[in-house]
């Protein structure tokens, strides 16, 4: 997606991105998928300033090949790519892995955001953005990915079983595939049966965001979960919307 680096990052006099990420973080490998070379270089510079290893590619096809050869810890994926677009690229990666995926888009249109999340992305950022915000989102996603749930036993409602220690969800005895974000969301609801959980609470507990989350993240992931655990997703029995407040699990 064409855009000059000045619209993506604020820069210092030296030309390096301003607000570089704090040093001393644990190193992760991040796959950057962006067709604009200037933006890709800016993202690489900022992420390497954090201490991450970066693999960068210019197309969805290259991203799939690169990820198959050497899976990374997180994917930053531009939606508007030549050839295979970001939506199809995300679906392909998601079929093979639960790796955190952050969509990068120049548009904040609700349809694009929802479509990207429905494709399996965990979060999104809109251009132009600054390194500080992107870094905070990356750290939050990696932190929750590495965190152990620390639960013992199984959480149940209806014919659904959630096993936090094993990362497993079963419905009627059959294992259900969930992304990592879907699993954490379902676990948080199942830990609090009958309690209304606000979108803000869920953003903090599931995504690790305390100030910059978007309620659409919660809504779309709830909708995806319903297709997996509800007999009739359009008329949910378990994951209930409490208008103006949030969601609750009616066990």
Secondary structure by P-SEA (a helix, b strand, c coil): ccccccccccccccccccccccccccbbbbbbbcccaaaaaaaaaaaaaabbbbbbbccaaaaaaaaaaccccccccccccccccaaaaaaaaaaccccbbbbbbccccaaaaaaaaaacccccccccccaaaaaaaaaaaaaaaacccccccccccccbbbbccccccccccbbbbbcaaaaaaaaaaaacccccccaaaaaaacccccccccaaaaaaaaaaaaacccccccccccccccccbbbbbcc
